[in-house]
Amino acid sequence: MLPHIRGRLLDVGCGTNELVKAYGGGVGADVYQWGSVDLVVEDSARLPVASGSFDTVTIIAALNHIPNRVEVLSEAHRVLKADGRIILTMVPPAISRIWHAVRQPWDADQHERGMKEGEVCGMTMTEIRRLLHVAGFRVLLEERFMFGINRLTVAAKTAGERQ
């Protein structure tokens, strides 16, 4: 996803903030303090940042862990500049269930934070497209990576009203 990031970055659900570090700057926000989170928030749908503050918002392998997905995507829309973009990655539900089962004994995320109500294992591209559309985004690019298992989606803000 690094080649698709431009300008000021906000990584929602940043975990240990690796993407911000790899990009060389930005703000990593999460609802849990993983040790190097820049901005710990109670709800990613209510970010304490000004509208139009960022060029790129990323949600990497985390949208399925956000129960209020539409509200968080709408908040991403708010904090993006007019020509801003959102970048998401997600694995399909079946792959996610297998991955979580295999990693469960060693995954701090599952031990320390656990799965909360409304979280799901993975999401389909159809679900992601629908959520982005409702939040006011237009999909620009969809690509598979990591042996075709993972999916990257890049979307732009639409000029019209959100539905």
DRENBA-980341 format. One record per residue (C-alpha): x, y, z; residue in one letter. Coordinates in steps of 0.5 Angstrom, whole numbers, plus 500, padded with zeros to 3 digits. Example, Ala and Ser with C-alpha at 12.3 -4.5 7.8 and 13.67 -1.06 7.14 Angstrom:
525491516A527498514S
END
This chain:
500500500M506505501L506507493P499509494H500514500I501521499R501527503G500527510R498520513L493518518L493510520D486508523V487502527G495503527C496497532G504498533T504504528N509500523E505503517L507510520V514508521K515505514A512511511Y516516515G511520519G504521520G499520525V497513528G490512531A488506535D483505541V488501544Y495503546Q500498543W506502545G507506540S500509538V500517537D493518538L489513543V482514542V475512545E472511538D475512531S469515529A470521533R477523532L480530535P483533529V480538524A476537518S481536512G487535516S490529512F491527504D491519506T487515511V489508511T485502515I490496514I487489516A483493521A476495518L473488520N475490528H471496528I464495529P461502527N464501520R460506517V461512522E469511522V469511514L465517515S470520520E475518515A471522509H471528514R478529516V481528509L482534504K478535498A482530494D484525499G484518499R483512503I486506503I484499506L486492506T482486508M482478507V476475506P472472511P474464511A481466510I481471516S478465520R483460519I488466520W486467527H485460529A492459527V495465530R491465536Q496462541P501467539W497473538D497479543A491482539D487476541Q489475548H490482550E484486547R480480544G474480539M469485541K461485539E460487532G467485530E468480524V473475521C475479514G470482509M468481502T469486497M462487496T461489503E467494503I465497496R458498499R461501506L465506502L460508497H455510503V461514507A462518500G467514497F469512490R473506489V479508484L483501485L482494487E488489487E490483490R497482494F500477498M499471494F492473492G490472499I489480501N486485498R488493497L482498496T484505494V478510494A477517493A472522496K466524492T464531491A457529492G453528499E454522503R448517503Q
END
